[in-house]
Amino acid sequence: MRLNRRSLLAAAALLAVLGAPDAVRAADDPAVAPIQRLYAKFEEALKNGAGDLKSRLAIVGDTLAETFDTPAMVRTAVGPKWKSFKPEQQDALTETFGKYFVTLYANRLSQAAGGKFEVKPQSETRGPNRVVSTRVSNKDGDESDVDYVVNANNRVQDVLLNGNVSEVASMRASFADPLKGGAEGLLKFMRERTDGMLAAKVSPRE
């Protein structure tokens, strides 16, 4: 049976799709989807400029809380001392950290006003996790690579700036002194930082 030109082109197109499973999977990558939703909220919050922190929180707060696995992040940021705390102290730290983290990110978001958020359409395997690569630019065109470490539940458990600066590791370092005062010392630190950001007329650069 002879194939005409149209049939050959159709067959080639079919083979191209069948031969490129990664491209098909990229469109439905479950690790990428939450980052795309997060960035869509970021763009919505910055649509008319940075605005004020409370306005940004109203737009991005819930999505930040859904996207990040803050209970896992605070356990890692606290480190070995976590197991020495009583359950009620762990609960208080988890709740307070969630508010602190969401406020911190909404505060930082002002720095991206007028910029762009780009998400690589397919994640990469890294141990038991997936890494979603993105690029963020500000209004001056300065760019930063921001990678999200996504766990098996498709929630972010760490953020890597320019490939190697870990958000959780940085927090662990900043928590070292407050933790000398135990759980109460860290709770005081996070509450004061959160209240300070919310009270500031101009969002401080973190």
Buried (B, 14 or more C-beta within 10 A) or exposed (E): EEEEEEEEEEEEEEEEEEEEEEEEEBEEBEBBBBBBEBBBBBBEBBEEEBBBBEEBBEBBBEBBEEBBBBBBBBBBBBEEEBEEBEEEBBEBBBBBBBBBBBBBBBBBBBBBBEBBBEBBBBBEEEEEBBBBBBBBBBEEEEBBBBBBBBBEEBBBBBBBBEEEEBBBBBBBEEBEEBBEEEBEBBBEBBEEBBEEBBEEEEBEEE
